[in-house]
Amino acid sequence: MANAPVQRMSQLMAKTLRDDPADAEVLSHKLLVRAGYVRRTAAGIWSWLPLGLKVLSNVERVVREEMDAIGAQEVLLPALLPREPYEATGRWEEYGAELFRLQDRKGGDYLLGPTHEEIFTLLVKDQASSYKDLPVILYQIQSKYRDEARPRAGILRGREFLMKDSYSFDLDDEGLAHSYALHRAAYQRIFERLGLDYRICAATAGAMGGSKSEEFLAPAEAGEDTFADCPNCDFAANTEAITYELKPVDGSAVPALEEIPTPDTPTIETLAAHLGVPASATLKNLLVKVDGEIVAVGVPGDREVDMDKVEAHFAPAAVELVTETDFAGRPDLVRGYVGPQGLGEKVKYVADPRVAPGTAWITGANKADTHARNVVSGRDFEVDEFVDVVVVRDGDPCPKCGTGLNLDRAIEIGHIFQLGRKYADALKLDVLGQHGKPVRVTMGSYGIGVSRAVAALAEQTADERGLVWSREVAPADVHVVAAGKALQTELALDVSEKLRAAGLRVLVDDRAGVSPGVKFADADLIGVPQILIAGRRSGEGVMELKDRRSGEREELTVDEAIARLTAH
């Protein structure tokens, strides 16, 4: 960008706003709109204005440089995609309502790409025929589309967003592990260059499939992910990915099961109060339907069921809560008084590892107004499957060292997956091996939310006056402000040209009829790292240099200011 023309605010297609947009919920949404970086086109759909596009392009540049550095090759695939490859992998249905589906004039089915595993797989199938063609890493930076039910938080959760997605293709698992490690290190360099505070957290693979999966999370109040961070060791994970070991106990001394009358106690709260016991002594049994079949989920009564974990476990099957109609059709299931004993083969029973063999509980007796106590797991009922399904709480023990975990909100800015052969199997991606026999290729998938990274940076670095960009991503290196008089404007424009000639990117506020106070407020709002002011001492050739982040100010001659700025 060296020697790019000076950008004059008098000609800039962007208007700053004094007030927050009425629909703005989070800081980045408020500031990116107020500073003239983006404008809403429709729910979850955003237009990038000149300043915003410069920041977005700078993030792209950093991502591109680091991807190229690991030997990845950039391509650009279509966003409008045919149905058939996604049907072959099952994701035409698995994606559900989030997938934008459409038909052409001939009735052919298409989708707007939410991610491109299938299409990259087919590209390599077309281009690679021998082991000599691998390994290879391909990537693109392209718009993705997901029909979010509730697009919110500005560009943090949109229906159209810019993403870098890359894919590795290797002959064996050892090669995949190497490609995964290359991406992991590249992501660390990318986020460090961008100036993002981030954590690498163990994650679930979800609809992507595959084995190992890690998220890069940027801590921020506006984040939609909750992650757990251990203050004592290096453990960090998305709460959806935290699991605990099954630890059976000796329940041989527990007395026999006993049914007790408990009128009007259909909830854990009413039951605990009636019996004078803590909620943790009770067993909560939540009924859900998995592809229409009723499944009971058991957790300690003082814990909540994490439906995201339940859905992830049963994916791609559809999971929903049972209804009054479901109970009406199953008289053996008594609402508010369900217990795992006696369910038998009629209802599959899934329990959290805390409901380990030998543990004793107070739970429903499968009779109205009746509960049972001394109900022992493994003696009085069997668990079909143990799955960690509780909502993780602050202070829960670290699975690695036992220290109480800290929970924080965060924005997902990157995700890496060892996909393995899921997509290669579905689309029959083979190459001829060294011994003349077909070898099934193994894959990795790696994403970075490019537009989301802009919002994450705004969330983490903004202050009470506005945005605060690092030089790596800022729309300009220096924001020159002419306080208002003709002499000051003349000096500001002259210095701007000298800075441009020295290779700096310059934004100059040369607007006529705008008060100095408004210009200074706009400079803080826009957030360029260095602000150079042509003010009251312009006649003496003296300007004021302000560091946007620290607020420190210094008076310098024009030559000194140029030398200082070009030395950065």
C-alpha positions as CSV (number, residue, x, y, z in Angstrom):
1,M,0.0,0.0,0.0
2,A,3.0,2.3,-0.1
3,N,2.5,5.5,-1.9
4,A,-1.3,5.1,-2.0
5,P,-3.1,8.4,-2.6
6,V,-3.9,10.5,0.5
7,Q,-7.5,9.8,1.6
8,R,-9.3,13.1,2.2
9,M,-12.2,12.9,4.6
10,S,-13.9,15.7,2.5
11,Q,-14.2,13.1,-0.2
12,L,-14.7,10.0,1.9
13,M,-17.9,8.0,1.3
14,A,-18.6,7.6,5.0
15,K,-20.4,9.6,7.6
16,T,-19.6,9.3,11.3
17,L,-22.5,9.2,13.8
18,R,-22.7,10.7,17.3
19,D,-25.3,8.2,18.6
20,D,-25.3,4.4,18.7
21,P,-27.6,2.7,16.2
22,A,-30.9,1.7,17.8
23,D,-30.5,-2.0,17.1
24,A,-26.8,-2.2,18.3
25,E,-26.3,-4.6,21.2
26,V,-22.5,-5.0,21.3
27,L,-19.6,-2.6,21.3
28,S,-18.2,-3.5,17.9
29,H,-21.6,-3.1,16.2
30,K,-22.0,0.4,17.7
31,L,-18.5,1.6,16.9
32,L,-18.1,0.1,13.4
33,V,-21.4,1.8,12.4
34,R,-20.7,5.1,14.1
35,A,-17.2,5.3,12.7
36,G,-18.4,4.8,9.1
37,Y,-16.8,1.3,8.6
38,V,-20.0,-0.7,7.8
39,R,-23.7,-0.2,7.1
40,R,-26.5,-2.6,7.5
41,T,-28.1,-3.7,4.2
42,A,-30.6,-6.3,5.7
43,A,-30.7,-8.5,8.8
44,G,-27.3,-10.2,9.0
45,I,-26.1,-8.6,5.7
46,W,-23.5,-5.8,5.8
47,S,-21.9,-3.4,3.3
48,W,-18.3,-2.5,3.9
49,L,-17.5,1.2,3.4
50,P,-14.0,2.4,2.3
51,L,-12.4,2.6,5.8
52,G,-14.0,-0.8,6.8
53,L,-12.8,-2.4,3.6
54,K,-9.2,-1.3,4.2
55,V,-9.3,-2.9,7.6
56,L,-10.9,-6.1,6.2
57,S,-8.3,-6.2,3.4
58,N,-5.5,-5.8,5.9
59,V,-6.7,-8.8,7.9
60,E,-6.9,-10.7,4.6
61,R,-3.4,-9.7,3.8
62,V,-2.0,-11.0,7.1
63,V,-3.9,-14.3,6.7
64,R,-2.8,-14.7,3.1
65,E,0.9,-14.0,4.0
66,E,0.9,-16.6,6.7
67,M,-0.9,-19.2,4.6
68,D,1.5,-18.7,1.8
69,A,4.4,-19.1,4.2
70,I,3.3,-22.7,5.0
71,G,3.2,-23.6,1.3
72,A,-0.6,-23.3,0.9
73,Q,-1.9,-22.5,-2.6
74,E,-4.7,-20.0,-3.0
75,V,-7.7,-20.8,-5.2
76,L,-11.2,-19.3,-5.5
77,L,-14.1,-21.6,-5.8
78,P,-17.7,-20.7,-6.5
79,A,-20.2,-19.7,-3.7
80,L,-23.1,-21.1,-5.7
81,L,-22.8,-24.9,-5.4
82,P,-24.7,-27.9,-6.7
83,R,-26.7,-30.1,-4.4
84,E,-25.1,-33.5,-5.3
85,P,-21.8,-33.4,-3.5
86,Y,-23.5,-32.2,-0.3
87,E,-26.1,-35.0,-0.6
88,A,-23.3,-37.5,-1.0
89,T,-21.8,-36.5,2.3
90,G,-25.2,-36.2,4.0
91,R,-24.8,-32.5,4.8
92,W,-27.6,-31.3,2.5
93,E,-29.9,-32.5,5.3
94,E,-27.5,-32.3,8.2
95,Y,-27.1,-28.5,7.9
96,G,-30.9,-28.1,8.3
97,A,-32.4,-24.7,8.2
98,E,-29.1,-22.9,8.2
99,L,-28.4,-23.9,4.6
100,F,-29.5,-21.4,1.9
101,R,-31.1,-23.6,-0.7
102,L,-32.3,-22.4,-4.1
103,Q,-33.3,-23.7,-7.5
104,D,-32.4,-22.5,-11.0
105,R,-34.9,-21.9,-13.7
106,K,-34.7,-25.5,-14.7
107,G,-35.5,-26.8,-11.2
108,G,-32.0,-27.8,-10.4
109,D,-31.1,-27.7,-6.7
110,Y,-28.3,-25.5,-5.5
111,L,-27.0,-24.0,-2.2
112,L,-24.9,-21.0,-1.1
113,G,-21.7,-22.4,0.3
114,P,-21.6,-22.5,4.1
115,T,-18.2,-24.2,3.9
116,H,-16.4,-26.0,1.0
117,E,-15.1,-29.4,2.1
118,E,-17.0,-31.2,-0.6
119,I,-15.9,-28.9,-3.4
120,F,-12.3,-28.9,-2.5
121,T,-12.4,-32.7,-2.3
122,L,-13.7,-32.9,-5.8
123,L,-11.1,-30.4,-7.0
124,V,-8.3,-32.6,-5.7
125,K,-10.0,-35.7,-7.1
126,D,-9.9,-34.0,-10.5
127,Q,-6.4,-32.7,-10.3
128,A,-4.4,-35.3,-8.2
129,S,-4.0,-38.9,-9.5
130,S,-0.8,-40.1,-7.8
131,Y,0.9,-40.0,-4.5
132,K,3.4,-37.7,-6.2
133,D,0.7,-35.0,-6.3
134,L,0.4,-35.0,-2.5
135,P,0.6,-33.6,0.1
136,V,-1.1,-30.3,-0.8
137,I,-2.8,-27.5,1.1
138,L,-5.3,-25.3,-0.7
139,Y,-7.1,-22.3,0.6
140,Q,-9.5,-19.5,-0.4
141,I,-10.8,-16.3,1.2
142,Q,-14.4,-16.0,0.2
143,S,-17.9,-15.1,1.3
144,K,-19.9,-17.8,3.1
145,Y,-23.6,-18.0,3.7
146,R,-25.6,-19.4,6.6
147,D,-29.2,-18.6,7.3
148,E,-28.9,-17.7,11.0
149,A,-32.2,-17.8,12.8
150,R,-31.3,-14.7,14.8
151,P,-28.5,-12.7,13.1
152,R,-27.1,-10.3,15.8
153,A,-24.2,-8.4,17.0
154,G,-23.4,-6.7,13.7
155,I,-20.8,-8.5,11.7
156,L,-20.1,-10.9,14.6
157,R,-23.0,-13.2,13.5
158,G,-24.2,-12.5,10.0
159,R,-25.8,-14.5,7.3
160,E,-23.0,-13.5,4.8
161,F,-19.5,-13.3,6.1
162,L,-15.9,-13.5,4.8
163,M,-13.9,-16.5,5.8
164,K,-10.6,-18.1,5.0
165,D,-11.0,-21.9,4.6
166,S,-8.1,-24.2,3.8
167,Y,-7.9,-27.9,3.3
168,S,-5.0,-30.3,3.6
169,F,-4.7,-33.5,1.6
170,D,-2.3,-36.2,2.8
171,L,-1.6,-39.9,2.2
172,D,-1.6,-40.9,5.8
173,D,-2.5,-39.9,9.4
174,E,1.1,-38.8,10.1
175,G,1.0,-36.4,7.1
176,L,-2.4,-35.1,8.4
177,A,-0.9,-34.5,11.8
178,H,2.0,-32.5,10.2
179,S,-0.5,-30.4,8.1
180,Y,-2.5,-29.8,11.2
181,A,0.5,-28.6,13.1
182,L,1.5,-26.3,10.3
183,H,-1.9,-24.6,10.4
184,R,-1.9,-24.4,14.2
185,A,1.4,-22.5,14.2
186,A,0.3,-20.3,11.3
187,Y,-2.9,-19.4,13.2
188,Q,-0.9,-18.4,16.2
189,R,1.3,-16.1,14.0
190,I,-1.8,-14.6,12.3
191,F,-3.6,-13.8,15.6
192,E,-0.5,-12.4,17.2
193,R,0.2,-10.2,14.2
194,L,-3.4,-9.0,14.2
195,G,-3.0,-8.1,17.9
196,L,-5.7,-10.4,19.2
197,D,-5.8,-11.9,22.7
198,Y,-6.7,-15.5,22.1
199,R,-6.9,-19.0,23.6
200,I,-6.5,-22.3,21.9
201,C,-9.3,-24.6,23.2
202,A,-10.2,-28.2,22.7
203,A,-13.5,-28.3,20.8
204,T,-16.1,-30.6,19.4
205,A,-16.2,-31.3,15.6
206,G,-20.0,-31.0,15.3
207,A,-21.4,-31.3,11.7
208,M,-17.8,-31.0,10.3
209,G,-16.9,-34.5,11.4
210,G,-13.4,-35.8,12.1
211,S,-11.4,-36.5,15.2
212,K,-9.1,-33.8,16.7
213,S,-10.6,-30.3,16.8
214,E,-9.4,-27.0,18.4
215,E,-10.9,-23.6,18.5
216,F,-9.1,-20.2,18.6
217,L,-11.2,-18.0,20.9
218,A,-10.9,-14.3,21.5
219,P,-12.1,-13.5,25.1
220,A,-14.8,-10.8,24.9
221,E,-18.0,-10.0,26.7
222,A,-19.9,-10.1,23.3
223,G,-18.7,-13.6,22.6
224,E,-21.3,-16.4,22.1
225,D,-18.9,-19.2,23.1
226,T,-18.2,-20.0,26.7
227,F,-14.8,-21.5,27.4
228,A,-13.1,-22.9,30.5
229,D,-9.6,-21.8,31.5
230,C,-7.6,-23.5,34.2
231,P,-5.6,-21.0,36.4
232,N,-3.2,-23.8,37.4
233,C,-2.4,-25.7,34.2
234,D,-2.5,-25.3,30.5
235,F,-6.0,-26.8,30.1
236,A,-8.5,-24.7,28.1
237,A,-11.6,-25.9,26.3
238,N,-14.9,-24.9,24.9
239,T,-17.4,-25.9,27.6
240,E,-19.1,-28.2,25.0
241,A,-15.9,-30.2,24.7
242,I,-15.3,-30.7,28.5
243,T,-15.8,-34.3,29.6
244,Y,-15.1,-36.1,32.9
245,E,-14.0,-39.6,33.5
246,L,-16.5,-42.2,34.7
247,K,-15.6,-43.0,38.3
248,P,-17.7,-45.9,39.8
249,V,-18.1,-46.0,43.6
250,D,-19.0,-48.8,46.0
251,G,-22.7,-48.8,46.5
252,S,-23.0,-52.2,48.2
253,A,-24.0,-50.6,51.6
254,V,-26.9,-48.6,50.2
255,P,-30.2,-49.9,51.5
256,A,-32.8,-51.3,49.2
257,L,-34.9,-49.1,47.0
258,E,-37.8,-47.6,48.8
259,E,-40.8,-45.8,47.3
260,I,-42.1,-42.7,49.2
261,P,-45.2,-40.5,48.8
262,T,-44.2,-37.1,47.5
263,P,-47.5,-35.2,46.6
264,D,-47.2,-32.1,44.4
265,T,-43.4,-32.4,43.8
266,P,-43.0,-32.5,40.0
267,T,-39.8,-30.3,40.1
268,I,-36.4,-30.8,41.7
269,E,-37.0,-27.7,43.7
270,T,-40.3,-28.8,45.2
271,L,-38.9,-32.3,45.8
272,A,-35.8,-31.1,47.6
273,A,-37.8,-28.8,49.8
274,H,-40.4,-31.5,50.6
275,L,-37.8,-34.0,51.7
276,G,-35.3,-31.5,53.2
277,V,-32.4,-32.8,51.0
278,P,-30.0,-30.9,48.7
279,A,-30.9,-30.9,45.0
280,S,-27.6,-32.7,44.4
281,A,-29.1,-35.8,46.1
282,T,-31.7,-36.1,43.5
283,L,-31.6,-37.4,39.9
284,K,-33.1,-35.2,37.2
285,N,-34.4,-37.1,34.1
286,L,-35.0,-35.0,31.0
287,L,-36.9,-36.6,28.2
288,V,-36.0,-35.7,24.6
289,K,-36.9,-37.1,21.2
290,V,-34.0,-38.2,18.9
291,D,-35.4,-38.6,15.4
292,G,-38.8,-39.1,17.0
293,E,-37.7,-41.8,19.5
294,I,-37.9,-40.9,23.2
295,V,-34.6,-40.9,25.1
296,A,-34.1,-40.1,28.8
297,V,-31.1,-38.0,29.9
298,G,-30.1,-38.3,33.6
299,V,-28.1,-35.7,35.5
300,P,-27.7,-34.7,39.1
301,G,-30.6,-32.6,40.3
302,D,-28.4,-29.5,41.0
303,R,-27.1,-29.5,37.4
304,E,-28.6,-28.3,34.1
305,V,-28.6,-30.3,30.9
306,D,-26.5,-28.7,28.1
307,M,-28.7,-29.2,25.1
308,D,-25.8,-28.3,22.8
309,K,-23.9,-31.3,24.2
310,V,-26.9,-33.5,23.8
311,E,-27.4,-32.4,20.2
312,A,-23.7,-32.8,19.4
313,H,-23.7,-36.3,20.8
314,F,-26.7,-37.4,18.7
315,A,-25.8,-35.4,15.5
316,P,-26.9,-35.6,12.8
317,A,-30.1,-36.8,14.3
318,A,-32.7,-34.1,15.2
319,V,-33.1,-33.6,18.9
320,E,-36.2,-31.9,20.5
321,L,-37.9,-31.8,23.9
322,V,-40.9,-34.1,24.5
323,T,-44.3,-32.4,24.5
324,E,-47.7,-32.8,26.2
325,T,-48.8,-34.8,23.2
326,D,-45.9,-37.2,23.6
327,F,-46.8,-37.8,27.3
328,A,-50.4,-38.4,26.3
329,G,-49.3,-41.2,24.0
330,R,-47.1,-42.8,26.6
331,P,-49.0,-43.5,29.9
332,D,-45.9,-45.3,31.2
333,L,-44.1,-42.0,31.4
334,V,-45.5,-39.8,34.3
335,R,-44.6,-36.2,33.8
336,G,-42.5,-34.9,36.8
337,Y,-42.1,-38.4,38.3
338,V,-39.9,-40.2,35.7
339,G,-37.2,-42.5,37.1
340,P,-34.6,-44.6,35.2
341,Q,-35.6,-47.8,37.1
342,G,-38.4,-49.7,35.2
343,L,-37.8,-47.9,31.9
344,G,-36.3,-51.1,30.5
345,E,-36.0,-51.3,26.8
346,K,-38.9,-49.0,26.2
347,V,-36.7,-45.8,26.6
348,K,-33.0,-45.5,26.0
349,Y,-31.3,-44.1,29.1
350,V,-28.3,-41.8,28.7
351,A,-26.6,-40.4,31.8
352,D,-23.9,-38.0,32.8
353,P,-20.7,-39.6,34.2
354,R,-21.6,-38.2,37.6
355,V,-24.4,-40.8,37.6
356,A,-21.7,-43.5,37.9
357,P,-22.2,-47.1,38.9
358,G,-22.7,-47.3,42.7
359,T,-24.1,-43.8,43.1
360,A,-27.4,-43.6,45.0
361,W,-30.2,-41.1,44.2
362,I,-33.7,-39.9,44.9
363,T,-35.6,-40.0,41.7
364,G,-39.1,-40.5,40.2
365,A,-40.9,-43.8,40.8
366,N,-42.8,-43.6,37.5
367,K,-46.0,-43.1,39.5
368,A,-47.9,-39.9,40.1
369,D,-46.9,-38.1,43.4
370,T,-44.3,-40.8,44.2
371,H,-40.5,-40.8,44.3
372,A,-38.0,-43.5,45.2
373,R,-34.9,-43.2,47.3
374,N,-31.8,-45.4,47.5
375,V,-31.9,-45.9,43.7
376,V,-28.5,-47.1,42.8
377,S,-26.9,-46.8,39.4
378,G,-25.9,-50.3,38.1
379,R,-28.1,-52.0,40.7
380,D,-31.6,-50.7,40.3
381,F,-31.1,-49.3,36.8
382,E,-28.7,-49.6,33.9
383,V,-27.3,-46.7,31.9
384,D,-27.2,-47.4,28.2
385,E,-24.6,-44.8,27.5
386,F,-22.6,-42.3,29.6
387,V,-22.2,-38.9,28.0
388,D,-21.1,-35.7,29.7
389,V,-24.2,-33.5,29.2
390,V,-24.2,-31.0,32.1
391,V,-23.7,-27.3,31.8
392,V,-20.2,-26.6,33.0
393,R,-20.1,-24.2,36.0
394,D,-17.5,-21.8,37.3
395,G,-15.4,-23.7,39.8
396,D,-15.9,-27.2,38.3
397,P,-12.7,-29.2,38.6
398,C,-10.2,-29.1,35.8
399,P,-10.2,-32.5,34.0
400,K,-6.4,-32.3,33.9
401,C,-5.4,-31.2,37.4
402,G,-8.5,-30.8,39.5
403,T,-8.2,-27.0,40.1
404,G,-11.5,-25.0,39.9
405,L,-12.1,-23.7,36.3
406,N,-12.7,-20.1,35.3
407,L,-15.4,-19.5,32.8
408,D,-15.3,-16.7,30.2
409,R,-17.1,-15.5,27.1
410,A,-15.3,-15.5,23.8
411,I,-15.6,-15.0,20.1
412,E,-14.6,-17.9,17.9
413,I,-12.1,-16.6,15.4
414,G,-10.6,-19.8,14.1
415,H,-11.3,-23.5,14.1
416,I,-9.1,-26.4,12.9
417,F,-10.2,-30.0,12.3
418,Q,-8.5,-33.3,11.6
419,L,-11.3,-34.5,9.3
420,G,-9.7,-37.8,8.4
421,R,-11.5,-39.7,5.6
422,K,-15.1,-38.7,6.0
423,Y,-15.3,-36.6,2.9
424,A,-12.7,-38.7,0.9
425,D,-14.8,-41.8,1.6
426,A,-18.1,-40.2,0.6
427,L,-16.6,-38.8,-2.6
428,K,-14.1,-41.6,-3.3
429,L,-11.0,-39.5,-3.3
430,D,-8.1,-42.0,-4.0
431,V,-4.7,-41.6,-5.5
432,L,-2.4,-44.2,-6.9
433,G,0.1,-45.2,-4.1
434,Q,3.8,-46.0,-4.3
435,H,3.1,-49.7,-4.7
436,G,0.6,-49.2,-7.5
437,K,-2.6,-49.6,-5.4
438,P,-5.2,-46.9,-4.6
439,V,-4.7,-45.0,-1.4
440,R,-7.6,-43.2,0.3
441,V,-6.6,-39.6,1.0
442,T,-7.0,-38.1,4.5
443,M,-8.0,-34.5,5.0
444,G,-7.9,-31.5,7.4
445,S,-10.1,-28.5,7.4
446,Y,-9.1,-25.1,8.8
447,G,-11.2,-21.9,9.0
448,I,-10.6,-18.3,10.1
449,G,-13.4,-15.8,10.3
450,V,-11.9,-12.8,8.5
451,S,-14.8,-10.4,8.9
452,R,-15.4,-11.7,12.4
453,A,-11.7,-11.0,13.3
454,V,-12.4,-7.3,12.6
455,A,-15.3,-7.3,15.1
456,A,-13.2,-9.3,17.6
457,L,-10.4,-6.7,17.4
458,A,-12.9,-3.9,17.9
459,E,-14.3,-5.6,20.9
460,Q,-11.0,-6.2,22.5
461,T,-9.2,-2.9,21.8
462,A,-11.8,-0.2,21.7
463,D,-12.0,2.4,24.6
464,E,-14.6,4.9,25.7
465,R,-13.7,7.2,22.8
466,G,-13.9,4.7,20.0
467,L,-11.9,2.2,18.0
468,V,-8.2,1.6,18.5
469,W,-6.5,-0.2,15.7
470,S,-3.0,-1.6,15.5
471,R,-0.9,-0.4,12.6
472,E,-1.1,-3.9,11.0
473,V,-4.8,-3.6,10.4
474,A,-5.6,0.1,10.6
475,P,-7.1,1.9,7.6
476,A,-4.2,4.3,7.7
477,D,-0.9,4.7,9.4
478,V,-1.6,8.3,10.4
479,H,-4.7,10.5,10.6
480,V,-3.8,14.1,9.9
481,V,-6.3,16.6,11.4
482,A,-6.6,20.2,10.2
483,A,-8.1,22.1,13.1
484,G,-10.1,24.3,10.8
485,K,-8.4,27.5,9.5
486,A,-7.0,27.8,6.0
487,L,-3.4,27.9,7.2
488,Q,-3.9,24.7,9.2
489,T,-5.6,22.9,6.3
490,E,-2.7,23.9,4.0
491,L,-0.1,22.6,6.4
492,A,-2.1,19.4,7.0
493,L,-2.4,18.7,3.2
494,D,1.3,19.5,2.7
495,V,2.4,17.2,5.5
496,S,0.1,14.5,4.3
497,E,1.7,14.5,0.9
498,K,5.2,14.2,2.4
499,L,4.1,11.3,4.6
500,R,2.6,9.6,1.6
501,A,5.8,10.1,-0.4
502,A,7.7,8.5,2.5
503,G,5.5,5.4,2.1
504,L,2.9,5.9,4.8
505,R,-0.9,5.5,4.4
506,V,-2.5,8.8,5.2
507,L,-6.0,9.8,6.1
508,V,-6.4,13.6,6.4
509,D,-9.4,15.5,7.8
510,D,-9.6,18.5,5.5
511,R,-13.4,19.0,5.9
512,A,-14.5,22.6,5.8
513,G,-17.2,23.9,8.1
514,V,-16.6,21.2,10.7
515,S,-15.5,22.3,14.2
516,P,-12.2,21.2,15.6
517,G,-14.0,19.4,18.5
518,V,-15.9,17.2,16.0
519,K,-12.8,16.4,14.0
520,F,-10.9,15.4,17.2
521,A,-13.8,13.2,18.3
522,D,-14.0,11.6,14.9
523,A,-10.2,10.9,14.9
524,D,-10.6,9.1,18.2
525,L,-13.7,7.3,17.0
526,I,-12.0,6.1,13.7
527,G,-9.1,4.8,15.7
528,V,-6.0,5.2,13.4
529,P,-3.0,4.6,15.7
530,Q,-1.2,8.0,15.2
531,I,-3.0,11.3,15.0
532,L,-1.1,14.4,13.8
533,I,-2.8,17.7,14.4
534,A,-2.3,21.0,12.6
535,G,-3.5,23.3,15.3
536,R,-2.8,26.6,17.0
537,R,1.0,26.6,16.3
538,S,0.7,25.7,12.6
539,G,2.0,29.2,11.7
540,E,5.3,28.2,13.4
541,G,5.5,24.9,11.6
542,V,4.7,23.0,14.8
543,M,2.2,20.1,15.0
544,E,0.9,17.9,17.8
545,L,1.4,14.2,17.6
546,K,-1.1,12.0,19.6
547,D,-0.8,8.3,20.2
548,R,-4.4,7.0,19.9
549,R,-3.9,4.1,22.3
550,S,-2.0,5.8,25.2
551,G,-3.4,9.3,24.6
552,E,0.2,10.7,25.0
553,R,0.7,14.0,23.1
554,E,3.9,15.7,21.9
555,E,4.6,19.0,20.0
556,L,7.0,18.5,17.1
557,T,8.2,20.4,14.1
558,V,7.0,19.2,10.8
559,D,10.3,17.6,10.0
560,E,10.4,16.0,13.5
561,A,6.9,14.6,13.1
562,I,7.6,13.1,9.7
563,A,10.9,11.6,11.0
564,R,9.0,10.1,14.0
565,L,6.2,8.6,12.0
566,T,8.4,7.2,9.2
567,A,10.7,5.6,11.8
568,H,7.9,3.3,13.2
